[in-house]
Amino acid sequence: LVFVEILRGDGQRWPLSFDLPLYLQLRDGAAATIDLAAASGMSHRFSLPGAVDRDAEPVAAGEVSGNYFSVLGISAHLGRTLSAADDSPANPNPVVVVSHAFWRSRLGADPGIVGQTVLLDGNAFTVVGVTAADFPGLDALNATALWFPMHMVPRLGLDQPIGSSGLRLIGRVRPDAT
């Protein structure tokens, strides 16, 4: 696995300098040698009121590309992880993957969580999976509670375009690439 960064002329590294169009261009242009995924550089804060989580406290959430989990090699403990189809502008079904830690601590380790609806700032998202227990996200010190596809950002009513907070690019070099 590699992180993609921009190296400026003054030697400073800028890992969160990518926007959605540049990510898509790099992903498509490098497809023969590397699989690229994207994750938001900043966490979003949401409440989870309703039937699944009655305490309505903010949680750290990240917007990610549909191939994020597959590029990282992260499997689901329950259900599935996100797919490219989930991260399509044409997808009418908002979905979310929750972390194993969040599932245990806040959702009561409910084995029937997959398929249930959670509310993120009043927007209904269907839980499609729970991550493997050993995956806190890209930043272990600031664990992510849930992940949603980047193309769902406009549905959340956030006053920002997709990936505007700066995307971090993660790549998996293909075994046959030099």
Rosetta constraint file for C-alpha pairs under 8 A:
AtomPair CA 1 CA 72 HARMONIC 7.39 0.50
AtomPair CA 1 CA 170 HARMONIC 6.96 0.50
AtomPair CA 1 CA 171 HARMONIC 5.52 0.50
AtomPair CA 1 CA 172 HARMONIC 4.59 0.50
AtomPair CA 1 CA 173 HARMONIC 6.62 0.50
AtomPair CA 2 CA 170 HARMONIC 5.73 0.50
AtomPair CA 2 CA 171 HARMONIC 5.06 0.50
AtomPair CA 2 CA 172 HARMONIC 6.35 0.50
AtomPair CA 2 CA 173 HARMONIC 7.66 0.50
AtomPair CA 3 CA 15 HARMONIC 7.60 0.50
AtomPair CA 3 CA 168 HARMONIC 7.52 0.50
AtomPair CA 3 CA 169 HARMONIC 5.87 0.50
AtomPair CA 3 CA 170 HARMONIC 4.65 0.50
AtomPair CA 3 CA 171 HARMONIC 6.24 0.50
AtomPair CA 4 CA 15 HARMONIC 6.53 0.50
AtomPair CA 4 CA 168 HARMONIC 7.33 0.50
AtomPair CA 4 CA 169 HARMONIC 5.32 0.50
AtomPair CA 4 CA 170 HARMONIC 6.15 0.50
AtomPair CA 4 CA 171 HARMONIC 7.22 0.50
AtomPair CA 5 CA 13 HARMONIC 6.23 0.50
AtomPair CA 5 CA 14 HARMONIC 5.51 0.50
AtomPair CA 5 CA 15 HARMONIC 4.26 0.50
AtomPair CA 5 CA 16 HARMONIC 7.39 0.50
AtomPair CA 5 CA 17 HARMONIC 7.61 0.50
AtomPair CA 5 CA 168 HARMONIC 7.99 0.50
AtomPair CA 5 CA 169 HARMONIC 7.64 0.50
AtomPair CA 6 CA 13 HARMONIC 5.73 0.50
AtomPair CA 6 CA 14 HARMONIC 5.03 0.50
AtomPair CA 6 CA 15 HARMONIC 6.24 0.50
AtomPair CA 6 CA 17 HARMONIC 7.01 0.50
AtomPair CA 7 CA 11 HARMONIC 6.07 0.50
AtomPair CA 7 CA 12 HARMONIC 5.89 0.50
AtomPair CA 7 CA 13 HARMONIC 4.69 0.50
AtomPair CA 7 CA 14 HARMONIC 6.38 0.50
AtomPair CA 8 CA 12 HARMONIC 5.41 0.50
AtomPair CA 8 CA 13 HARMONIC 6.31 0.50
AtomPair CA 8 CA 14 HARMONIC 7.51 0.50
AtomPair CA 15 CA 167 HARMONIC 7.93 0.50
AtomPair CA 15 CA 168 HARMONIC 5.88 0.50
AtomPair CA 15 CA 169 HARMONIC 7.62 0.50
AtomPair CA 16 CA 41 HARMONIC 5.93 0.50
AtomPair CA 16 CA 166 HARMONIC 4.78 0.50
AtomPair CA 16 CA 167 HARMONIC 5.11 0.50
AtomPair CA 16 CA 168 HARMONIC 4.91 0.50
AtomPair CA 16 CA 169 HARMONIC 7.89 0.50
AtomPair CA 17 CA 166 HARMONIC 5.40 0.50
AtomPair CA 17 CA 167 HARMONIC 6.43 0.50
AtomPair CA 17 CA 168 HARMONIC 7.39 0.50
AtomPair CA 18 CA 22 HARMONIC 6.15 0.50
AtomPair CA 18 CA 23 HARMONIC 6.24 0.50
AtomPair CA 18 CA 163 HARMONIC 7.91 0.50
AtomPair CA 18 CA 166 HARMONIC 5.53 0.50
AtomPair CA 18 CA 167 HARMONIC 4.97 0.50
AtomPair CA 18 CA 168 HARMONIC 6.75 0.50
AtomPair CA 18 CA 169 HARMONIC 7.60 0.50
AtomPair CA 19 CA 23 HARMONIC 6.13 0.50
AtomPair CA 19 CA 163 HARMONIC 5.47 0.50
AtomPair CA 19 CA 164 HARMONIC 6.17 0.50
AtomPair CA 19 CA 166 HARMONIC 5.90 0.50
AtomPair CA 19 CA 167 HARMONIC 5.90 0.50
AtomPair CA 20 CA 24 HARMONIC 6.13 0.50
AtomPair CA 20 CA 162 HARMONIC 6.67 0.50
AtomPair CA 20 CA 163 HARMONIC 5.55 0.50
AtomPair CA 20 CA 164 HARMONIC 7.78 0.50
AtomPair CA 20 CA 167 HARMONIC 7.49 0.50
AtomPair CA 21 CA 25 HARMONIC 6.17 0.50
AtomPair CA 22 CA 26 HARMONIC 6.10 0.50
AtomPair CA 23 CA 27 HARMONIC 5.92 0.50
AtomPair CA 23 CA 38 HARMONIC 7.26 0.50
AtomPair CA 23 CA 167 HARMONIC 7.95 0.50
AtomPair CA 23 CA 169 HARMONIC 7.44 0.50
AtomPair CA 24 CA 28 HARMONIC 6.02 0.50
AtomPair CA 25 CA 29 HARMONIC 5.91 0.50
AtomPair CA 26 CA 30 HARMONIC 5.90 0.50
AtomPair CA 26 CA 36 HARMONIC 7.81 0.50
AtomPair CA 27 CA 31 HARMONIC 5.98 0.50
AtomPair CA 27 CA 34 HARMONIC 7.96 0.50
AtomPair CA 27 CA 35 HARMONIC 6.83 0.50
AtomPair CA 27 CA 36 HARMONIC 5.27 0.50
AtomPair CA 27 CA 37 HARMONIC 7.58 0.50
AtomPair CA 30 CA 34 HARMONIC 5.77 0.50
AtomPair CA 30 CA 35 HARMONIC 7.42 0.50
AtomPair CA 31 CA 35 HARMONIC 5.87 0.50
AtomPair CA 31 CA 36 HARMONIC 7.77 0.50
AtomPair CA 32 CA 174 HARMONIC 7.78 0.50
AtomPair CA 32 CA 177 HARMONIC 7.75 0.50
AtomPair CA 33 CA 173 HARMONIC 6.05 0.50
AtomPair CA 33 CA 174 HARMONIC 5.46 0.50
AtomPair CA 33 CA 176 HARMONIC 7.71 0.50
AtomPair CA 33 CA 177 HARMONIC 5.13 0.50
AtomPair CA 33 CA 178 HARMONIC 7.70 0.50
AtomPair CA 34 CA 171 HARMONIC 6.10 0.50
AtomPair CA 34 CA 172 HARMONIC 5.52 0.50
AtomPair CA 34 CA 173 HARMONIC 4.30 0.50
AtomPair CA 34 CA 174 HARMONIC 5.33 0.50
AtomPair CA 34 CA 177 HARMONIC 7.71 0.50
AtomPair CA 35 CA 71 HARMONIC 6.46 0.50
AtomPair CA 35 CA 171 HARMONIC 5.39 0.50
AtomPair CA 35 CA 172 HARMONIC 5.23 0.50
AtomPair CA 35 CA 173 HARMONIC 6.44 0.50
AtomPair CA 35 CA 174 HARMONIC 7.12 0.50
AtomPair CA 36 CA 71 HARMONIC 7.01 0.50
AtomPair CA 36 CA 169 HARMONIC 6.55 0.50
AtomPair CA 36 CA 170 HARMONIC 5.70 0.50
AtomPair CA 36 CA 171 HARMONIC 4.37 0.50
AtomPair CA 36 CA 172 HARMONIC 6.66 0.50
AtomPair CA 37 CA 64 HARMONIC 7.72 0.50
AtomPair CA 37 CA 65 HARMONIC 5.86 0.50
AtomPair CA 37 CA 66 HARMONIC 7.83 0.50
AtomPair CA 37 CA 67 HARMONIC 5.87 0.50
AtomPair CA 37 CA 68 HARMONIC 4.99 0.50
AtomPair CA 37 CA 71 HARMONIC 6.41 0.50
AtomPair CA 37 CA 169 HARMONIC 5.74 0.50
AtomPair CA 37 CA 170 HARMONIC 5.28 0.50
AtomPair CA 37 CA 171 HARMONIC 6.20 0.50
AtomPair CA 38 CA 64 HARMONIC 5.64 0.50
AtomPair CA 38 CA 65 HARMONIC 5.22 0.50
AtomPair CA 38 CA 68 HARMONIC 6.45 0.50
AtomPair CA 38 CA 167 HARMONIC 5.98 0.50
AtomPair CA 38 CA 168 HARMONIC 5.60 0.50
AtomPair CA 38 CA 169 HARMONIC 4.63 0.50
AtomPair CA 38 CA 170 HARMONIC 6.20 0.50
AtomPair CA 39 CA 62 HARMONIC 6.93 0.50
AtomPair CA 39 CA 63 HARMONIC 5.90 0.50
AtomPair CA 39 CA 64 HARMONIC 4.27 0.50
AtomPair CA 39 CA 65 HARMONIC 6.43 0.50
AtomPair CA 39 CA 68 HARMONIC 7.35 0.50
AtomPair CA 39 CA 167 HARMONIC 5.47 0.50
AtomPair CA 39 CA 168 HARMONIC 5.29 0.50
AtomPair CA 39 CA 169 HARMONIC 6.63 0.50
AtomPair CA 39 CA 170 HARMONIC 7.99 0.50
AtomPair CA 40 CA 62 HARMONIC 5.99 0.50
AtomPair CA 40 CA 63 HARMONIC 5.33 0.50
AtomPair CA 40 CA 64 HARMONIC 6.21 0.50
AtomPair CA 40 CA 163 HARMONIC 6.24 0.50
AtomPair CA 40 CA 165 HARMONIC 6.53 0.50
AtomPair CA 40 CA 166 HARMONIC 6.13 0.50
AtomPair CA 40 CA 167 HARMONIC 4.67 0.50
AtomPair CA 40 CA 168 HARMONIC 6.16 0.50
AtomPair CA 41 CA 165 HARMONIC 6.14 0.50
AtomPair CA 41 CA 166 HARMONIC 5.35 0.50
AtomPair CA 41 CA 167 HARMONIC 5.28 0.50
AtomPair CA 41 CA 168 HARMONIC 5.78 0.50
AtomPair CA 42 CA 62 HARMONIC 7.19 0.50
AtomPair CA 42 CA 165 HARMONIC 6.36 0.50
AtomPair CA 42 CA 166 HARMONIC 7.66 0.50
AtomPair CA 43 CA 60 HARMONIC 5.45 0.50
AtomPair CA 43 CA 61 HARMONIC 5.31 0.50
AtomPair CA 43 CA 62 HARMONIC 5.18 0.50
AtomPair CA 43 CA 63 HARMONIC 7.89 0.50
AtomPair CA 43 CA 144 HARMONIC 7.69 0.50
AtomPair CA 44 CA 59 HARMONIC 7.80 0.50
AtomPair CA 44 CA 60 HARMONIC 5.68 0.50
AtomPair CA 44 CA 61 HARMONIC 5.03 0.50
AtomPair CA 44 CA 62 HARMONIC 6.18 0.50
AtomPair CA 45 CA 58 HARMONIC 5.46 0.50
AtomPair CA 45 CA 59 HARMONIC 5.34 0.50
AtomPair CA 45 CA 60 HARMONIC 5.19 0.50
AtomPair CA 45 CA 61 HARMONIC 6.18 0.50
AtomPair CA 46 CA 57 HARMONIC 7.61 0.50
AtomPair CA 46 CA 58 HARMONIC 4.89 0.50
AtomPair CA 46 CA 59 HARMONIC 5.56 0.50
AtomPair CA 46 CA 60 HARMONIC 7.13 0.50
AtomPair CA 46 CA 61 HARMONIC 7.24 0.50
AtomPair CA 46 CA 120 HARMONIC 5.52 0.50
AtomPair CA 46 CA 121 HARMONIC 5.66 0.50
AtomPair CA 47 CA 56 HARMONIC 4.96 0.50
AtomPair CA 47 CA 57 HARMONIC 5.17 0.50
AtomPair CA 47 CA 58 HARMONIC 4.61 0.50
AtomPair CA 47 CA 59 HARMONIC 6.57 0.50
AtomPair CA 47 CA 119 HARMONIC 7.29 0.50
AtomPair CA 47 CA 120 HARMONIC 5.72 0.50
AtomPair CA 47 CA 121 HARMONIC 5.76 0.50
AtomPair CA 48 CA 52 HARMONIC 7.73 0.50
AtomPair CA 48 CA 53 HARMONIC 5.71 0.50
AtomPair CA 48 CA 54 HARMONIC 7.33 0.50
AtomPair CA 48 CA 55 HARMONIC 7.49 0.50
AtomPair CA 48 CA 56 HARMONIC 4.84 0.50
AtomPair CA 48 CA 57 HARMONIC 6.54 0.50
AtomPair CA 48 CA 58 HARMONIC 7.23 0.50
AtomPair CA 48 CA 59 HARMONIC 7.95 0.50
AtomPair CA 48 CA 118 HARMONIC 6.32 0.50
AtomPair CA 48 CA 119 HARMONIC 5.27 0.50
AtomPair CA 48 CA 120 HARMONIC 5.62 0.50
AtomPair CA 48 CA 121 HARMONIC 7.31 0.50
AtomPair CA 49 CA 53 HARMONIC 5.38 0.50
AtomPair CA 49 CA 54 HARMONIC 5.13 0.50
AtomPair CA 49 CA 55 HARMONIC 6.45 0.50
AtomPair CA 49 CA 56 HARMONIC 4.49 0.50
AtomPair CA 49 CA 57 HARMONIC 7.90 0.50
AtomPair CA 49 CA 118 HARMONIC 7.36 0.50
AtomPair CA 49 CA 119 HARMONIC 6.03 0.50
AtomPair CA 49 CA 120 HARMONIC 7.83 0.50
AtomPair CA 50 CA 54 HARMONIC 5.44 0.50
AtomPair CA 50 CA 56 HARMONIC 7.89 0.50
AtomPair CA 50 CA 118 HARMONIC 6.94 0.50
AtomPair CA 50 CA 119 HARMONIC 6.76 0.50
AtomPair CA 51 CA 118 HARMONIC 7.61 0.50
AtomPair CA 52 CA 107 HARMONIC 6.58 0.50
AtomPair CA 52 CA 116 HARMONIC 7.75 0.50
AtomPair CA 52 CA 117 HARMONIC 7.49 0.50
AtomPair CA 52 CA 118 HARMONIC 6.29 0.50
AtomPair CA 53 CA 106 HARMONIC 7.00 0.50
AtomPair CA 53 CA 107 HARMONIC 6.43 0.50
AtomPair CA 53 CA 118 HARMONIC 7.75 0.50
AtomPair CA 59 CA 144 HARMONIC 7.93 0.50
AtomPair CA 59 CA 145 HARMONIC 6.21 0.50
AtomPair CA 59 CA 146 HARMONIC 7.94 0.50
AtomPair CA 60 CA 143 HARMONIC 7.57 0.50
AtomPair CA 60 CA 144 HARMONIC 5.29 0.50
AtomPair CA 60 CA 145 HARMONIC 5.48 0.50
AtomPair CA 60 CA 146 HARMONIC 6.93 0.50
AtomPair CA 61 CA 144 HARMONIC 5.73 0.50
AtomPair CA 61 CA 145 HARMONIC 5.78 0.50
AtomPair CA 61 CA 146 HARMONIC 4.87 0.50
AtomPair CA 61 CA 147 HARMONIC 5.53 0.50
AtomPair CA 61 CA 148 HARMONIC 7.54 0.50
AtomPair CA 62 CA 144 HARMONIC 6.83 0.50
AtomPair CA 62 CA 146 HARMONIC 6.52 0.50
AtomPair CA 62 CA 147 HARMONIC 4.81 0.50
AtomPair CA 62 CA 148 HARMONIC 6.39 0.50
AtomPair CA 63 CA 147 HARMONIC 5.84 0.50
AtomPair CA 63 CA 148 HARMONIC 5.13 0.50
AtomPair CA 63 CA 149 HARMONIC 5.52 0.50
AtomPair CA 63 CA 150 HARMONIC 4.78 0.50
AtomPair CA 63 CA 153 HARMONIC 7.57 0.50
AtomPair CA 63 CA 163 HARMONIC 7.93 0.50
AtomPair CA 64 CA 68 HARMONIC 6.17 0.50
AtomPair CA 64 CA 147 HARMONIC 6.63 0.50
AtomPair CA 64 CA 148 HARMONIC 6.19 0.50
AtomPair CA 64 CA 149 HARMONIC 5.17 0.50
AtomPair CA 64 CA 150 HARMONIC 5.17 0.50
AtomPair CA 65 CA 84 HARMONIC 7.41 0.50
AtomPair CA 65 CA 87 HARMONIC 6.28 0.50
AtomPair CA 65 CA 149 HARMONIC 5.70 0.50
AtomPair CA 65 CA 150 HARMONIC 5.74 0.50
AtomPair CA 66 CA 82 HARMONIC 5.27 0.50
AtomPair CA 66 CA 83 HARMONIC 4.48 0.50
AtomPair CA 66 CA 84 HARMONIC 4.23 0.50
AtomPair CA 66 CA 85 HARMONIC 7.06 0.50
AtomPair CA 66 CA 86 HARMONIC 6.09 0.50
AtomPair CA 66 CA 87 HARMONIC 4.89 0.50
AtomPair CA 66 CA 149 HARMONIC 5.96 0.50
AtomPair CA 66 CA 150 HARMONIC 7.80 0.50
AtomPair CA 67 CA 71 HARMONIC 6.01 0.50
AtomPair CA 67 CA 82 HARMONIC 6.78 0.50
AtomPair CA 67 CA 83 HARMONIC 5.68 0.50
AtomPair CA 67 CA 84 HARMONIC 5.78 0.50
AtomPair CA 68 CA 72 HARMONIC 6.32 0.50
AtomPair CA 68 CA 82 HARMONIC 7.46 0.50
AtomPair CA 69 CA 73 HARMONIC 5.96 0.50
AtomPair CA 69 CA 74 HARMONIC 5.07 0.50
AtomPair CA 69 CA 75 HARMONIC 7.11 0.50
AtomPair CA 69 CA 81 HARMONIC 6.40 0.50
AtomPair CA 69 CA 82 HARMONIC 6.81 0.50
AtomPair CA 70 CA 74 HARMONIC 6.13 0.50
AtomPair CA 70 CA 75 HARMONIC 7.60 0.50
AtomPair CA 70 CA 81 HARMONIC 7.99 0.50
AtomPair CA 71 CA 170 HARMONIC 7.78 0.50
AtomPair CA 71 CA 171 HARMONIC 6.78 0.50
AtomPair CA 71 CA 172 HARMONIC 5.98 0.50
AtomPair CA 72 CA 170 HARMONIC 7.94 0.50
AtomPair CA 72 CA 171 HARMONIC 8.00 0.50
AtomPair CA 72 CA 172 HARMONIC 7.31 0.50
AtomPair CA 74 CA 131 HARMONIC 7.29 0.50
AtomPair CA 74 CA 132 HARMONIC 6.94 0.50
AtomPair CA 74 CA 135 HARMONIC 7.48 0.50
AtomPair CA 75 CA 80 HARMONIC 7.33 0.50
AtomPair CA 75 CA 81 HARMONIC 6.78 0.50
AtomPair CA 75 CA 131 HARMONIC 6.35 0.50
AtomPair CA 75 CA 132 HARMONIC 5.94 0.50
AtomPair CA 76 CA 80 HARMONIC 5.19 0.50
AtomPair CA 76 CA 81 HARMONIC 5.84 0.50
AtomPair CA 76 CA 129 HARMONIC 6.18 0.50
AtomPair CA 76 CA 130 HARMONIC 5.55 0.50
AtomPair CA 76 CA 131 HARMONIC 4.42 0.50
AtomPair CA 76 CA 132 HARMONIC 5.21 0.50
AtomPair CA 77 CA 100 HARMONIC 7.53 0.50
AtomPair CA 77 CA 129 HARMONIC 7.37 0.50
AtomPair CA 77 CA 130 HARMONIC 5.46 0.50
AtomPair CA 77 CA 131 HARMONIC 5.26 0.50
AtomPair CA 77 CA 132 HARMONIC 4.68 0.50
AtomPair CA 77 CA 133 HARMONIC 7.19 0.50
AtomPair CA 78 CA 111 HARMONIC 7.69 0.50
AtomPair CA 78 CA 114 HARMONIC 7.19 0.50
AtomPair CA 78 CA 129 HARMONIC 5.34 0.50
AtomPair CA 78 CA 130 HARMONIC 5.06 0.50
AtomPair CA 78 CA 131 HARMONIC 7.11 0.50
AtomPair CA 79 CA 114 HARMONIC 6.05 0.50
AtomPair CA 79 CA 128 HARMONIC 5.72 0.50
AtomPair CA 79 CA 129 HARMONIC 4.23 0.50
AtomPair CA 79 CA 130 HARMONIC 6.53 0.50
AtomPair CA 80 CA 97 HARMONIC 7.98 0.50
AtomPair CA 80 CA 128 HARMONIC 5.85 0.50
AtomPair CA 80 CA 129 HARMONIC 4.63 0.50
AtomPair CA 80 CA 130 HARMONIC 7.20 0.50
AtomPair CA 81 CA 97 HARMONIC 6.30 0.50
AtomPair CA 81 CA 128 HARMONIC 6.84 0.50
AtomPair CA 81 CA 129 HARMONIC 5.63 0.50
AtomPair CA 81 CA 130 HARMONIC 7.48 0.50
AtomPair CA 81 CA 131 HARMONIC 7.21 0.50
AtomPair CA 82 CA 86 HARMONIC 6.21 0.50
AtomPair CA 82 CA 87 HARMONIC 7.84 0.50
AtomPair CA 82 CA 96 HARMONIC 7.72 0.50
AtomPair CA 82 CA 97 HARMONIC 7.07 0.50
AtomPair CA 82 CA 128 HARMONIC 7.74 0.50
AtomPair CA 82 CA 148 HARMONIC 7.88 0.50
AtomPair CA 82 CA 149 HARMONIC 7.38 0.50
AtomPair CA 83 CA 87 HARMONIC 6.80 0.50
AtomPair CA 84 CA 88 HARMONIC 6.74 0.50
AtomPair CA 85 CA 91 HARMONIC 7.00 0.50
AtomPair CA 86 CA 91 HARMONIC 6.25 0.50
AtomPair CA 86 CA 93 HARMONIC 7.67 0.50
AtomPair CA 86 CA 94 HARMONIC 7.62 0.50
AtomPair CA 86 CA 95 HARMONIC 7.12 0.50
AtomPair CA 86 CA 149 HARMONIC 6.44 0.50
AtomPair CA 87 CA 91 HARMONIC 7.12 0.50
AtomPair CA 87 CA 149 HARMONIC 4.89 0.50
AtomPair CA 87 CA 150 HARMONIC 6.26 0.50
AtomPair CA 87 CA 151 HARMONIC 5.48 0.50
AtomPair CA 87 CA 152 HARMONIC 7.48 0.50
AtomPair CA 88 CA 151 HARMONIC 6.21 0.50
AtomPair CA 89 CA 151 HARMONIC 5.58 0.50
AtomPair CA 89 CA 152 HARMONIC 7.74 0.50
AtomPair CA 93 CA 125 HARMONIC 7.57 0.50
AtomPair CA 93 CA 126 HARMONIC 7.67 0.50
AtomPair CA 94 CA 124 HARMONIC 7.20 0.50
AtomPair CA 94 CA 125 HARMONIC 4.93 0.50
AtomPair CA 94 CA 126 HARMONIC 6.35 0.50
AtomPair CA 94 CA 148 HARMONIC 7.91 0.50
AtomPair CA 94 CA 149 HARMONIC 8.00 0.50
AtomPair CA 94 CA 152 HARMONIC 6.51 0.50
AtomPair CA 95 CA 125 HARMONIC 4.91 0.50
AtomPair CA 95 CA 126 HARMONIC 4.65 0.50
AtomPair CA 95 CA 127 HARMONIC 5.81 0.50
AtomPair CA 95 CA 128 HARMONIC 6.34 0.50
AtomPair CA 95 CA 148 HARMONIC 6.29 0.50
AtomPair CA 95 CA 149 HARMONIC 7.39 0.50
AtomPair CA 96 CA 125 HARMONIC 6.16 0.50
AtomPair CA 96 CA 126 HARMONIC 6.07 0.50
AtomPair CA 96 CA 127 HARMONIC 4.97 0.50
AtomPair CA 96 CA 128 HARMONIC 6.10 0.50
AtomPair CA 96 CA 129 HARMONIC 7.36 0.50
AtomPair CA 96 CA 146 HARMONIC 6.65 0.50
AtomPair CA 96 CA 147 HARMONIC 5.66 0.50
AtomPair CA 96 CA 148 HARMONIC 4.70 0.50
AtomPair CA 96 CA 149 HARMONIC 7.49 0.50
AtomPair CA 97 CA 127 HARMONIC 5.81 0.50
AtomPair CA 97 CA 128 HARMONIC 5.80 0.50
AtomPair CA 97 CA 129 HARMONIC 4.87 0.50
AtomPair CA 97 CA 130 HARMONIC 5.68 0.50
AtomPair CA 97 CA 131 HARMONIC 7.05 0.50
AtomPair CA 97 CA 146 HARMONIC 5.53 0.50
AtomPair CA 97 CA 147 HARMONIC 5.29 0.50
AtomPair CA 97 CA 148 HARMONIC 6.57 0.50
AtomPair CA 98 CA 102 HARMONIC 6.57 0.50
AtomPair CA 98 CA 103 HARMONIC 6.41 0.50
AtomPair CA 98 CA 127 HARMONIC 7.26 0.50
AtomPair CA 98 CA 129 HARMONIC 6.42 0.50
AtomPair CA 98 CA 130 HARMONIC 4.92 0.50
AtomPair CA 98 CA 131 HARMONIC 6.41 0.50
AtomPair CA 98 CA 145 HARMONIC 5.87 0.50
AtomPair CA 98 CA 146 HARMONIC 4.19 0.50
AtomPair CA 98 CA 147 HARMONIC 6.45 0.50
AtomPair CA 99 CA 103 HARMONIC 6.08 0.50
AtomPair CA 99 CA 130 HARMONIC 5.55 0.50
AtomPair CA 99 CA 131 HARMONIC 5.05 0.50
AtomPair CA 99 CA 132 HARMONIC 7.53 0.50
AtomPair CA 99 CA 133 HARMONIC 7.62 0.50
AtomPair CA 99 CA 135 HARMONIC 7.42 0.50
AtomPair CA 99 CA 136 HARMONIC 6.93 0.50
AtomPair CA 99 CA 144 HARMONIC 7.03 0.50
AtomPair CA 99 CA 145 HARMONIC 5.17 0.50
AtomPair CA 99 CA 146 HARMONIC 5.66 0.50
AtomPair CA 100 CA 104 HARMONIC 6.18 0.50
AtomPair CA 100 CA 130 HARMONIC 5.63 0.50
AtomPair CA 100 CA 131 HARMONIC 5.27 0.50
AtomPair CA 100 CA 132 HARMONIC 6.08 0.50
AtomPair CA 100 CA 133 HARMONIC 5.04 0.50
AtomPair CA 100 CA 134 HARMONIC 7.97 0.50
AtomPair CA 100 CA 135 HARMONIC 7.69 0.50
AtomPair CA 101 CA 105 HARMONIC 5.99 0.50
AtomPair CA 101 CA 133 HARMONIC 6.88 0.50
AtomPair CA 101 CA 136 HARMONIC 7.78 0.50
AtomPair CA 101 CA 145 HARMONIC 7.44 0.50
AtomPair CA 102 CA 106 HARMONIC 5.36 0.50
AtomPair CA 102 CA 107 HARMONIC 6.67 0.50
AtomPair CA 102 CA 145 HARMONIC 5.48 0.50
AtomPair CA 102 CA 146 HARMONIC 7.83 0.50
AtomPair CA 103 CA 107 HARMONIC 4.72 0.50
AtomPair CA 103 CA 108 HARMONIC 6.42 0.50
AtomPair CA 103 CA 109 HARMONIC 5.25 0.50
AtomPair CA 103 CA 110 HARMONIC 7.35 0.50
AtomPair CA 103 CA 130 HARMONIC 7.01 0.50
AtomPair CA 104 CA 108 HARMONIC 5.21 0.50
AtomPair CA 104 CA 109 HARMONIC 4.22 0.50
AtomPair CA 104 CA 110 HARMONIC 7.76 0.50
AtomPair CA 105 CA 109 HARMONIC 7.24 0.50
AtomPair CA 112 CA 116 HARMONIC 7.68 0.50
AtomPair CA 113 CA 127 HARMONIC 6.76 0.50
AtomPair CA 114 CA 126 HARMONIC 7.69 0.50
AtomPair CA 114 CA 127 HARMONIC 5.17 0.50
AtomPair CA 114 CA 128 HARMONIC 5.19 0.50
AtomPair CA 114 CA 129 HARMONIC 5.78 0.50
AtomPair CA 114 CA 130 HARMONIC 7.84 0.50
AtomPair CA 115 CA 126 HARMONIC 5.75 0.50
AtomPair CA 115 CA 127 HARMONIC 5.39 0.50
AtomPair CA 115 CA 128 HARMONIC 5.98 0.50
AtomPair CA 116 CA 126 HARMONIC 5.68 0.50
AtomPair CA 116 CA 127 HARMONIC 5.70 0.50
AtomPair CA 117 CA 124 HARMONIC 6.06 0.50
AtomPair CA 117 CA 125 HARMONIC 5.45 0.50
AtomPair CA 117 CA 126 HARMONIC 4.49 0.50
AtomPair CA 117 CA 127 HARMONIC 6.17 0.50
AtomPair CA 118 CA 124 HARMONIC 5.72 0.50
AtomPair CA 118 CA 125 HARMONIC 5.39 0.50
AtomPair CA 118 CA 126 HARMONIC 6.36 0.50
AtomPair CA 118 CA 127 HARMONIC 7.09 0.50
AtomPair CA 119 CA 123 HARMONIC 5.10 0.50
AtomPair CA 119 CA 124 HARMONIC 4.64 0.50
AtomPair CA 119 CA 125 HARMONIC 6.14 0.50
AtomPair CA 120 CA 124 HARMONIC 6.47 0.50
AtomPair CA 120 CA 125 HARMONIC 7.03 0.50
AtomPair CA 120 CA 156 HARMONIC 7.66 0.50
AtomPair CA 121 CA 156 HARMONIC 7.05 0.50
AtomPair CA 123 CA 155 HARMONIC 7.66 0.50
AtomPair CA 123 CA 156 HARMONIC 6.56 0.50
AtomPair CA 131 CA 135 HARMONIC 6.77 0.50
AtomPair CA 136 CA 140 HARMONIC 5.51 0.50
AtomPair CA 136 CA 143 HARMONIC 4.91 0.50
AtomPair CA 136 CA 144 HARMONIC 6.09 0.50
AtomPair CA 136 CA 145 HARMONIC 7.93 0.50
AtomPair CA 137 CA 143 HARMONIC 5.81 0.50
AtomPair CA 137 CA 144 HARMONIC 5.58 0.50
AtomPair CA 138 CA 143 HARMONIC 7.86 0.50
AtomPair CA 139 CA 143 HARMONIC 6.12 0.50
AtomPair CA 139 CA 144 HARMONIC 7.92 0.50
AtomPair CA 148 CA 152 HARMONIC 7.04 0.50
AtomPair CA 149 CA 153 HARMONIC 7.76 0.50
AtomPair CA 150 CA 162 HARMONIC 6.17 0.50
AtomPair CA 150 CA 163 HARMONIC 7.09 0.50
AtomPair CA 151 CA 162 HARMONIC 6.57 0.50
AtomPair CA 152 CA 156 HARMONIC 6.82 0.50
AtomPair CA 153 CA 157 HARMONIC 7.19 0.50
AtomPair CA 153 CA 158 HARMONIC 6.52 0.50
AtomPair CA 153 CA 160 HARMONIC 7.94 0.50
AtomPair CA 153 CA 161 HARMONIC 7.40 0.50
AtomPair CA 153 CA 162 HARMONIC 6.00 0.50
AtomPair CA 154 CA 158 HARMONIC 6.34 0.50
AtomPair CA 154 CA 160 HARMONIC 7.78 0.50
AtomPair CA 154 CA 161 HARMONIC 7.17 0.50
AtomPair CA 154 CA 162 HARMONIC 7.34 0.50
AtomPair CA 160 CA 164 HARMONIC 6.26 0.50
AtomPair CA 163 CA 167 HARMONIC 5.73 0.50
AtomPair CA 173 CA 177 HARMONIC 6.77 0.50
